[in-house]
Amino acid sequence: MSVGAKTRNISAAVVAELKLTVPQKFEVHLEDQENPHNVTAEQVGAYTKTEMDNKLAECVKLTDIYVDAENYLCINTERISDGQD
């Protein structure tokens, strides 16, 4: 044991209590429907898939997307503006 390391003697009763309470607390956690469980895009103000698809469609046309010789998905950016024009 390293110098300054702290040790703790846990009694059998404490271990037994933990074995009973940890699974119960885990079940409560799994049933929790509050943030971040089952949070929707609307609840956090994020774009939905449709909204995001529409935003991307404004910038990238399907003809701008291609797969290169190394099988990487690429976007032809020559036509895409930087938002300054």
C-alpha positions in Angstrom: 0.0 0.0 0.0 1.3 3.4 -0.9 2.2 6.0 1.7 -0.9 8.2 2.5 -3.4 5.7 1.1 -6.6 5.6 3.0 -8.2 2.3 3.9 -11.7 1.6 5.2 -12.9 -1.4 6.9 -16.5 -2.1 5.7 -18.5 -4.3 7.9 -20.5 -7.3 6.6 -23.7 -5.5 7.6 -22.8 -2.5 5.4 -22.0 -4.8 2.5 -25.3 -6.6 2.9 -27.2 -3.3 2.9 -25.4 -2.2 -0.2 -26.3 -5.4 -2.0 -29.9 -4.6 -1.2 -30.0 -0.9 -2.0 -27.8 -0.7 -5.1 -30.1 -2.8 -7.3 -33.1 -0.9 -6.0 -31.4 2.5 -6.8 -30.4 1.2 -10.2 -34.0 0.3 -10.9 -35.2 3.7 -9.9 -32.5 5.2 -12.2 -33.7 3.1 -15.1 -37.3 4.2 -14.6 -36.4 7.9 -14.3 -37.9 9.8 -17.3 -36.4 13.1 -16.4 -33.4 14.6 -18.0 -31.4 13.0 -19.6 -33.7 10.0 -20.0 -36.2 10.1 -23.0 -35.4 13.8 -23.7 -36.6 15.0 -27.0 -35.0 17.5 -29.4 -37.9 19.9 -28.7 -37.3 19.8 -24.9 -33.7 21.0 -25.3 -34.4 23.3 -28.3 -32.4 21.2 -30.7 -33.3 20.8 -34.4 -35.3 17.7 -35.3 -34.0 15.4 -37.9 -36.3 17.0 -40.5 -35.2 20.5 -39.5 -31.5 19.5 -39.7 -32.0 17.8 -43.1 -33.6 21.0 -44.4 -30.8 23.2 -43.0 -28.2 20.9 -44.6 -30.0 20.8 -47.9 -29.7 24.6 -48.0 -25.9 24.2 -48.0 -25.2 20.8 -49.6 -26.8 19.3 -52.7 -26.8 15.5 -53.1 -24.6 16.0 -56.2 -21.9 17.5 -53.9 -21.6 14.3 -51.9 -19.3 11.5 -53.2 -17.2 8.6 -52.0 -13.5 9.0 -52.8 -11.1 6.3 -53.9 -10.4 5.4 -50.3 -14.1 5.0 -49.5 -14.3 8.2 -47.5 -17.6 10.1 -47.7 -16.7 13.6 -49.0 -18.5 16.9 -49.8 -17.5 19.1 -52.8 -17.1 22.4 -51.0 -16.3 24.5 -54.1 -20.0 25.7 -54.4 -20.7 26.0 -50.7 -20.6 29.6 -49.5 -19.1 30.7 -46.2 -22.2 32.7 -45.4 -20.5 36.0 -46.2 -22.2 36.5 -49.6 
